[in-house]
């Protein structure tokens, strides 16, 4: 059991990669908080999973654009579970829009969730983990943190920011016993891809030498590694889990 007796928070934990990660952590003996926006399926998932595993599974409302909700998520988790050992900073949205036609609101919303949200959650996690003298933060970046793609200016800016912010946080937190890493998924079969039409999806699949989309569980396994003591000498890294996408074709 890689996470026996550990307490984990997963933002965006009600769907896709987040939900798969919640389940893997529970399988590995952790108690897990699903943190997601109010109208997500988080409460229903938590209720079901809490009955299925020996660890606790709780749902807490947390919109990562709201600093007060993020800070409360950590305060409440510490009050209830007594520690936060690992965090998957995973909440995010997609966003396809021509750069000459994107509104301020749309651009800023993608940045606020995918970049500023990651910082808000990391900051709250660092405060708790510094007090504990231990912990692991894993930020969800993307292959689009290192590659460009047409019509994703805000998304790629945010994910590139997450990759480099992770390096800085990794350096800053290391002397306090806290590791900070990022995962860079290739295209993964989750509701996030529903905005893409079939032709676009087929074209993207061709860019993965493994020849298919990734499964959410394959990212969850990478999270599990980085969250656990198996990754005790890994910090400031961006672990690409992308079916060979960034290796080239
Ligand atoms: P999903 O849409 O399945 O899951 C994202 C979750 O985040 C949803 O539950 C969503 O809620 C929630 N969420 C959205 N906005 C907020 C917010 N403001 N505060 C808290 N939670 C929020 O997508 P994925 O599982 O695919 O994405 C997870 C992460 O993986 C994202 O950071 C994404 O950028 C990244 N990623 C995904 C890839 C892919 O191909 N799927 C590739 C590379 C990176 P709701 O559904 O109610 O909006």
Boltz pocket constraint, residues with backbone or C-beta under 6 A from the ligand:
constraints:
  - pocket:
      binder: B
      contacts: [[A, 11], [A, 12], [A, 13], [A, 14], [A, 15], [A, 16], [A, 17], [A, 18], [A, 35], [A, 36], [A, 37], [A, 39], [A, 40], [A, 41], [A, 62], [A, 63], [A, 64], [A, 65], [A, 89], [A, 90], [A, 91], [A, 92], [A, 93], [A, 94], [A, 113], [A, 117], [A, 140], [A, 141], [A, 142], [A, 143], [A, 184], [A, 185], [A, 186], [A, 187], [A, 188], [A, 189], [A, 190], [A, 191], [A, 192], [A, 193]]
      max_distance: 6.0
